[in-house]
Amino acid sequence: MPIIPTDQPLPEVDFDGVGPAVGERFPDLELPNQWGELVDLHERRSERRGLVVIHRSADW
């Protein structure tokens, strides 16, 4: 990954085409919970609405 000098502005990124649109069904997926057990997003929330938060730790 290239290092961007701090005295230069960051490049602009267009996020319009990234991820599902507001109101669009989120893709089917299973992710591990805090105990390592796989959780199916759609099965877990049933017909209720949900919010997906992706947290990328700096410890990797």
C-alpha positions in Angstrom: 0.0 0.0 0.0 1.5 3.3 -1.0 2.2 5.9 1.7 0.6 9.3 1.1 2.5 12.2 2.5 0.6 14.2 5.1 1.2 17.5 3.3 -0.9 16.4 0.3 -4.7 16.1 0.3 -6.1 12.6 0.2 -7.5 11.4 -3.1 -11.3 11.6 -3.5 -13.1 8.3 -3.6 -16.5 7.8 -5.1 -18.5 5.4 -2.9 -21.8 5.6 -4.8 -21.4 2.2 -6.4 -20.1 0.4 -3.3 -22.4 -1.9 -1.4 -26.2 -2.3 -1.4 -28.4 0.8 -1.9 -30.6 2.1 0.9 -33.6 -0.3 1.2 -32.0 -3.0 -0.9 -31.8 -6.5 0.6 -28.4 -7.2 2.1 -26.6 -10.2 0.5 -27.0 -13.6 2.2 -24.0 -14.2 4.5 -22.8 -15.8 7.7 -20.4 -14.1 9.9 -18.8 -15.3 13.2 -20.0 -13.7 16.4 -17.8 -12.9 19.4 -17.6 -16.6 20.4 -16.7 -17.7 16.9 -20.1 -19.2 16.1 -21.4 -18.6 12.6 -24.6 -16.4 12.5 -26.8 -16.2 9.5 -27.8 -12.5 9.1 -31.3 -13.1 7.6 -32.2 -16.1 9.8 -31.2 -14.3 13.0 -33.2 -11.1 12.4 -36.3 -12.9 10.8 -38.5 -10.2 9.2 -37.3 -7.3 11.3 -35.1 -4.6 10.0 -31.4 -4.7 10.8 -28.2 -2.6 10.8 -24.9 -4.1 9.8 -21.8 -2.5 11.3 -18.4 -3.6 10.0 -15.6 -2.8 12.5 -12.1 -3.3 11.2 -9.7 -3.6 14.1 -6.2 -2.0 13.9 -4.9 -5.2 15.5 -4.3 -7.4 12.5 
